[in-house]
Amino acid sequence: MSLNFEFSAEHEAVRDTIRRLCRDELGPLVSEAEETETFPASVFRRWGELGLLGVRYPESDGGSGLDKISDCIVREELSYMSQAFATSWSAHTHLGIWPIWKIGTAEQRRRFFVPALEGAKIAGFGLSEPDGGSNVRAMKTRAERATGGWKLNGSKLYITNATIADFLLVAARTDPELKPQSISLFIVELPNAGFEMHKLRKEGIRSSETALIHITDAFVPHDCLLGETVGTYPVILESLSENRVGVAANALGMARAAFDAARSFADTRIVAGKRVGDYQAIAHKLADMSARIEAAHWLVYYGAWRVDQGTLDAATAARVKLIASETAVAVSEQAIRIHGGAGIMREYPVGRIHRDALVYVIGEGTSEVQRNIIARDLGFKP
Ligand SMILES: Cc1cc2nc3c(=O)[nH]c(=O)nc-3n(C[C@H](O)[C@H](O)[C@H](O)COP(=O)(O)OP(=O)(O)OC[C@H]3O[C@@H](n4cnc5c(N)ncnc54)[C@H](O)[C@@H]3O)c2cc1C
């Protein structure tokens, strides 16, 4: 029996590659993207060239043949730089294509999954609705059979990448009855005459693209019903569980970025002749932040390891996501306090990181929803 608490040389190489990319190529794009609230979509091509969109997918399917630990390393480093960039990456490389990889037909994989890995097509995932966020089962978007395919009607809310996407995976009810088994996924190529996009302005992850979509009589050919089967709700749940571990890695990256900024500030800011970090109140904050990050770090990579072992369950994923995302919020708030007035100024990163971190106690299932999943695992009925 052995417990290994070290990353492999291959994992370290992945971290080096993504760090260099962030420092040399992506980092310089972040400020303008934030200011203009626009995602530089050409970045997807570069990610594709470097094999960063297929990190956790097998080489035999066109991926980079690495593992979930590597995927989480990429997420952590992207989020350290900019959570908005990491969100666009995640909505594409996990939510928008994982279900196609999992259950898509050979033709669907060829047309959508492979070009998405290359960055030639951008993907997104439309699950949430105005009345169906935490409560997915309240989904109102309907898909009805039409000649040669399906007709979709309804709306989708807060959909990442929608305004820059070449296709979206859209969840819709294929049976009027309110039961989870009647929820199916459709690959909708864009533009589609029935899809009306409204770009949303946000407080957090400002440069990632997010939209409200009104769907009116949108025709989708039969071969774009994912896996050519109805009732794929369990695949959505499995995809969300894995992505919660991924999102936890994103949160870890944000927490580290906020901590590093606070530590550096505490080291250089002199008040009454002393570094502020030498005041016990500030030093203890930094100590708590560092301990929380260490705990989140090992939990995240334990979750990734469980994905790689094929043993991840929904409650473990919820625990990992809950702890890491709340850590990012708490650490970034403390980082603002350590900065004093400077923490509120835009030239310091901690305000942006805190706004971005708050998105992740909501997106991919709120902290309350994660607690419900965990409580159900404990045998209660919240
Ligand atoms: C920036 C951003 C990007 C997003 N990107 C995507 C995307 O690409 N695709 C997509 O499909 N979705 C996306 N989402 C949607 C996201 O998944 C939902 O916002 C989230 O699931 C919460 O749903 P809601 O906003 O409707 O909140 P609500 O469900 O209305 O929740 C409101 C409050 O009530 C609480 N609550 C609700 N139900 C319960 C309960 N049973 N027990 C206890 N408390 C409860 C919630 O925790 C929350 O505090 C995105 C959201 C954001 C903010």
The ligand as an ORCA input file, in Angstrom:
! r2SCAN-3c Opt
* xyz 0 1
  C     -21.296     33.760    -14.759
  C     -22.171     32.556    -14.858
  C     -21.972     31.643    -15.889
  C     -22.819     30.531    -16.006
  N     -22.635     29.670    -17.067
  C     -23.539     28.682    -17.274
  C     -23.460     27.859    -18.445
  O     -22.534     27.976    -19.252
  N     -24.434     26.930    -18.652
  C     -25.461     26.756    -17.794
  O     -26.308     25.889    -18.043
  N     -25.566     27.505    -16.659
  C     -24.639     28.471    -16.393
  N     -24.738     29.272    -15.275
  C     -25.910     29.105    -14.400
  C     -25.603     28.551    -13.012
  O     -25.366     27.175    -13.077
  C     -26.820     28.926    -12.130
  O     -26.767     30.334    -11.935
  C     -26.793     28.213    -10.801
  O     -27.051     26.833    -10.967
  C     -27.845     28.786     -9.821
  O     -29.102     28.875    -10.420
  P     -29.934     30.268    -10.321
  O     -29.025     31.370    -10.742
  O     -31.212     30.102    -11.048
  O     -30.207     30.476     -8.764
  P     -31.512     29.964     -7.985
  O     -31.728     28.529     -8.273
  O     -32.638     30.903     -8.253
  O     -31.037     30.110     -6.473
  C     -31.238     31.323     -5.701
  C     -30.788     31.034     -4.265
  O     -31.632     30.023     -3.692
  C     -30.838     28.943     -3.207
  N     -31.532     27.669     -3.423
  C     -32.175     27.266     -4.539
  N     -32.669     26.012     -4.363
  C     -32.299     25.625     -3.115
  C     -32.502     24.443     -2.333
  N     -33.154     23.374     -2.834
  N     -31.978     24.409     -1.073
  C     -31.292     25.478     -0.571
  N     -31.081     26.624     -1.255
  C     -31.574     26.692     -2.502
  C     -29.558     28.980     -4.063
  O     -28.479     28.329     -3.408
  C     -29.352     30.494     -4.183
  O     -28.727     30.986     -3.014
  C     -23.870     30.338    -15.078
  C     -24.037     31.255    -14.033
  C     -23.204     32.340    -13.908
  C     -23.428     33.303    -12.769
*
